[in-house]
Amino acid sequence: MRDLRAALAGTKCWDQHTQALFEEHGEALEDCALQNREELLGLCEFIEAQGIRSYLEIGVWTGRTIEALNRVFAFDKVAACDHGWAAQRGLPMHVPAEVDWLQADSESPEFLSWRKELGHIDLVLIDANHSYRAVKRDFELNRRFPHRFLAFHDITGFHPATRGVARLWSELEGAKVEIVRPHREIGVEHSTMGIGIWSAGQG
């Protein structure tokens, strides 16, 4: 078994500095993976155990999460879509050159056509608009296309803006895996985010 923690060591995740920016500005205005490091590690463990070879990320911020995952796993097929909010806020983008990249809203006709062309994806991570309406739309759309797993970021609903994700996650039926770990990089012993992984099989 690889040392996945060591593989992620160079990736900056949501830490105390990021938290301070979030509290000051109402958004995490930092070029980093907006992830709890321990939960990102858990996602890597899941990817390794399940033999995930194709990955799509919807909502990438500055691209640090997809950059890290693709570096660790060198996916056979890797794709990402984002409407470019981080760039609009003056932050750099770090989407790897090998990523099939679409800058568009996931509600757009362009996304629908592009997603159809991608074909089968082992794991889709939905981390875009966190409102209930938007995340449900992203789920319903992506479940129509060939996949193994659909994943969601922020399933705990700890922050008010993420409660739509928590609501949808609680409603879903099927096989569900929860990666919910203490957010120790900001000094708390509970999760402030959470990753949920869904598949259509019975849980």
C-alpha positions in Angstrom: 0.0 0.0 0.0 1.4 3.4 -1.0 1.9 6.1 1.6 -0.9 8.4 0.4 -0.4 10.9 3.2 3.2 11.4 2.0 1.9 11.8 -1.5 -0.4 14.6 -0.4 2.2 16.3 1.7 3.0 19.0 -0.8 -0.7 20.0 -1.2 -1.9 23.0 0.8 -5.3 22.4 2.2 -7.8 24.5 4.2 -5.8 25.4 7.3 -5.9 28.2 10.0 -4.8 30.8 7.5 -7.5 29.8 5.0 -10.0 29.8 7.9 -9.0 33.3 8.9 -9.5 34.5 5.3 -12.9 32.8 5.2 -14.0 34.5 8.5 -12.8 37.9 7.3 -14.1 37.9 3.7 -17.0 35.3 3.8 -15.1 33.2 1.3 -11.8 31.4 1.3 -9.8 33.7 -0.9 -6.7 31.5 -1.1 -5.0 29.4 -3.8 -5.2 26.0 -2.1 -7.3 22.9 -2.1 -10.5 23.8 -0.2 -10.4 20.5 1.6 -10.0 19.1 5.0 -6.6 17.3 4.6 -7.8 14.2 6.4 -10.9 13.9 4.3 -8.9 14.4 1.1 -6.7 11.6 2.3 -9.8 9.5 2.8 -10.9 10.2 -0.7 -7.5 9.1 -2.0 -7.9 5.9 0.0 -11.2 5.3 -1.6 -9.8 6.0 -5.1 -7.0 3.6 -4.5 -9.2 0.8 -3.1 -11.8 1.1 -5.9 -9.3 1.3 -8.7 -10.6 4.6 -10.0 -9.1 5.4 -13.4 -11.3 8.2 -14.7 -12.3 11.3 -12.7 -14.4 14.4 -13.3 -14.5 17.4 -10.9 -17.3 19.9 -11.2 -16.3 23.1 -9.4 -12.5 23.3 -9.0 -11.8 26.6 -7.4 -8.1 27.2 -8.4 -7.6 23.6 -9.4 -5.5 22.5 -6.5 -7.6 19.4 -5.6 -7.7 18.0 -9.2 -4.0 18.8 -9.6 -3.2 16.8 -6.4 -5.4 13.9 -7.3 -4.1 13.6 -10.8 -0.5 13.8 -9.6 -1.1 11.0 -7.2 -3.1 8.7 -9.5 -2.3 9.7 -13.1 -5.8 9.0 -14.2 -6.4 7.5 -17.6 -9.2 10.1 -18.2 -9.4 13.3 -16.2 -11.8 16.2 -16.7 -13.0 19.3 -15.0 -15.6 22.1 -15.3 -15.8 25.4 -13.5 -17.4 28.8 -14.4 -14.2 30.6 -13.3 -15.1 32.3 -10.0 -11.6 32.0 -8.5 -10.1 33.6 -11.6 -12.7 36.4 -11.3 -11.5 37.0 -7.7 -7.9 37.4 -8.9 -6.6 33.9 -8.1 -4.5 31.8 -10.5 -5.7 28.6 -12.0 -3.8 25.3 -11.8 -5.7 22.9 -14.0 -3.2 20.4 -15.4 -2.6 20.4 -19.2 -3.9 16.8 -19.5 -7.3 17.7 -18.0 -10.2 17.9 -20.4 -11.3 21.4 -19.3 -14.5 23.2 -19.8 -15.1 26.7 -18.4 -18.8 27.0 -18.2 -21.7 26.7 -15.8 -22.8 23.1 -15.1 -26.3 24.2 -15.9 -25.4 25.3 -19.4 -26.1 23.5 -22.7 -22.3 23.5 -23.3 -21.8 21.4 -20.2 -24.5 18.9 -21.2 -22.9 18.3 -24.6 -19.4 18.1 -23.1 -20.4 15.7 -20.4 -22.1 13.4 -23.0 -18.9 13.4 -25.0 -16.8 12.4 -22.0 -18.6 9.1 -21.7 -18.1 6.8 -18.7 -16.4 8.3 -15.7 -15.6 6.2 -12.6 -15.8 9.0 -10.1 -17.5 12.4 -10.4 -16.9 14.9 -7.6 -19.6 17.6 -7.4 -18.3 20.7 -5.6 -19.9 23.6 -7.4 -22.9 25.7 -6.3 -23.9 24.4 -2.9 -27.5 25.4 -2.9 -30.0 22.6 -2.7 -31.5 23.4 -6.1 -28.1 23.5 -7.8 -26.5 20.4 -6.2 -29.7 18.4 -6.9 -29.6 19.5 -10.5 -25.9 18.5 -10.8 -26.7 15.1 -9.2 -29.7 14.4 -11.4 -27.8 15.5 -14.6 -24.7 13.5 -13.9 -26.5 10.3 -12.8 -27.9 10.1 -16.3 -24.4 9.5 -17.8 -22.3 6.4 -17.4 -20.4 6.4 -14.0 -19.5 4.3 -11.0 -19.7 6.8 -8.2 -21.0 10.4 -7.7 -19.4 12.3 -4.8 -20.3 15.5 -3.0 -18.2 17.9 -1.0 -19.6 19.5 2.2 -22.1 16.9 3.2 -22.1 17.9 6.9 -23.7 21.3 6.2 -21.5 22.8 8.9 -21.5 26.2 7.2 -24.9 27.7 6.4 -24.0 28.0 2.7 -23.5 24.2 2.5 -26.8 23.1 4.1 -28.3 22.4 0.6 -25.7 19.7 0.1 -26.4 18.1 3.5 -30.1 18.1 2.7 -29.7 16.4 -0.6 -27.2 13.9 0.9 -29.7 12.9 3.6 -32.4 12.3 1.0 -30.4 10.1 -1.3 -31.1 6.4 -1.4 -28.5 3.9 -2.5 -25.0 2.9 -1.4 -23.4 5.8 0.5 -19.9 6.2 1.9 -19.2 9.1 4.2 -15.7 10.5 4.7 -16.1 12.7 7.8 -13.0 13.4 9.8 -11.8 16.0 12.4 -10.6 19.2 10.8 -7.4 19.3 12.9 -5.6 21.8 10.6 -7.9 24.5 11.9 -7.8 23.1 15.5 -11.2 21.4 15.8 -12.1 17.8 16.5 -15.1 17.6 14.2 -15.6 17.9 10.5 -16.5 21.2 8.9 -16.9 19.7 5.4 -17.3 16.0 4.7 -17.2 14.0 1.5 -20.1 11.7 0.6 -19.7 9.1 -2.2 -22.9 7.6 -3.7 -23.7 4.8 -6.0 -27.0 3.4 -7.2 -26.7 0.0 -5.4 -28.6 -0.5 -2.2 -26.9 0.8 0.9 
